[in-house]
Amino acid sequence: PHKTLRGPRGGMVLTNDEAIAKKINSAVFPQLQGGPLMHVIAAKAVAFGEAMRPEFRAYSAQVVANAQMLAATLIEGGLAIVTGGTDTHVMLVDLRPKGVTGVTVEKALGRAYLTCNKNGIPWDPEKPMITSGIRLGSPAGTTRGFGEAEFAQIGRLIVEVVDGLSTNGEEGNGGVEEAVKAKVKMLCDRFPIYESL
């Protein structure tokens, strides 16, 4: 939730019932929790405030639309999505059809300036530090201003790197990764995080 909410990690329990507050306090303090982190509480308040705005509803819908476009583009490129698609902000990609591992793809995409996480898939034959899958999500790109066209482009770039690994192996894929990195830079230059920099 911190990714789609665009706020800090961690939980929070809000109540106006003093009896519940006392029970929660005695259950978690001091064994499980120290003092409150006021900066985190303030950040959560800002995130919740933003979530109450109509713009957040539009952002949330765009997060899902972007994830669905990314999943569809990956499927079109020959990759398998574990659930066949997505209804959320995230997807799990099964790399076995391409004959590559999650750790290899994670590193290659990182070199091409595309961030993902290696991730186990159901009944994964690989060890947890290797994996047969990667996890991808859409909140960060959506927050940056990417729409469905940009996520389709990202999907094609991911397929390009994965296909390169499948054909060239990790050692021979540097040219593909450099070419994709240049395209990623061009895409990001169109959507600067700070326009004044």
N, C-alpha and C positions, 0 to 999 in steps of 0.2 A: 503493500500500500504506500510506502514512502515514495516509491518511484512515480506512481500515477498521481498521488496527492502533491508531489513536489515539495515535500517537507522532510524533517529529520526522521531518522530511525527511532524505534522504540515505541512502547505502548503508553497509554494514558487512560486512567479511569476517572470519569467525571460523575459526580453525584451531588444532589442537594439534600440527601438523606444522611443525617449525622450518624445514625446507627450503622449504616453500610460503610461510611467512611472510617469509623472506628474499627470495624471488622477487617477491612482491607488493610488499614495501617498496622494492626496487630499481626496480620498474616505475613506481611512483607517486610516490615521494618523492625529490627535492624538486620535480620538474618539475610534477606534477599536484596535489600535496597538500602543505599546510603541516603545522603541528603539529596534534595531535588536539584536538578540542573536547570537553573532559571533561564539560561539562554536557550535551552532546548524547549522549555515550556513556552517561551516567547515565540520561538520559531514555529512551534505547532499552532499557536494562536494565529500567526500570520497565514499559515497554510490553510487552516480551517476557514479563516476570513475570506481567502481567495476562493475556496471551494464553494462558498455561499453565493458567489457572483454568477450571473448568467454566462459570462465568458468561459467559466470552468466547465459548464455543461457542453458547450461547443468544443472546447479542448478535449474533453473526455470522449466525445463521439469521434473526433478526428484521430485520437490515439487508437481506437478500435479499427476505424477505416484504414488507417495507415498499416496497422499490423496485418489486417486481412489482405491488403495489397501486397505487402512483403511476402506473406505466406503463398499467395497465388503465384507470384513471380518466381519464387523458389521452386514451387511444384512444376511450373512451366519449364524451368531450367533443369528438371530431372532430379531434384532433391525431394526427399520424403518428409512430410510433417507428421509427427507421431499421431496426432489426432485428426489428420486429414485437412486441417485448417486451424483457425482460431476464432474465438468469440471474445477474446480478451486482448491485453496489451502484449502478450508474450507467446512464444511458440518454441517447441522443441523439435529440432531438425535431426532426423536419422541419416547419418552419413554413410551407412553401410553400402547402399547402392553404388556409391562412388568409390568405395574401397579405401577410404581415408579415415583417420581417427579424429576425435574431438580435440585432443591436445595439439595435434598437428595443424588442424584448421584454425584453432584459436590463435596459435602463434603466427600463422601465415596471414590471417586477417588483421592481426595486430600490426604486423609489419606494413600492411597496406592501409593503416589508419582506420580500420573498421573494428569496433569493439564487440566481443561476444564472450561467452563463457563456455568452456567444455562442460558437458553435462551427460550423465548417464541416461540411457533410455530404458524402457521396460525390458527386463530379461537381458540386460546388456552383457555380451560375451567379454567385453574388455574390462580391465581393472579400473577402479574408481579414479585413478590418477591419469588414465588414458582416455577412456570413454569412447562411445560410438556416436555421440551426438554433441550438438551445440545448442545453447539457449540464446534466443534473440528477442529483443523487445523494441517497442516504438516510442515510449514516453520522452526520452531525451531528444530525439530528432524532432518529434512533434513540438516540444517546447521551443526548440530552435526555429521553428517555422516551416519545417518540411511538410509537404502534403503527399498525396498519393503518388503523384508523378515522381517525386524525389525518392519515395520508398520503393517504387518500381525500379528506379535506377540503382538504388542500393542493392536490391535483390539481384539484379543482373551482375553487379560487381562482385557480389558474394559468389554467385555461380561461376563467374570467370576465375576467381581465385581457387575455388574448390576443383573445378575442371582442370585447371593448371596443375594443381597438386596431384590429381588423379593421373594425369598424363606424364608430367615431368618429374614427379617426386619432389620432396622438400628441397633437396639440394639444387634442383634445376628450375625452380619456380621463381627465382628472383626477378627476372624480367617481367613476368606477369604481375607480380606484387608491386613492383615499381610503377608500372603503367596504371594499375588500379589506384595506387596511392596518389598519383597525379590527378586522376579523375575525382577522387575523394576531396582533395584540396580545392579543386575548382568548384565542386558542389558546395563545400563549406564556405568558400569565399563569397558565394551568393547569399549566404545566410549568416552574417557575422554575429557572434555572441554580443560583442560590444561594438556598436557602429562607430564610436568615436576613436577606437584604437586602430 
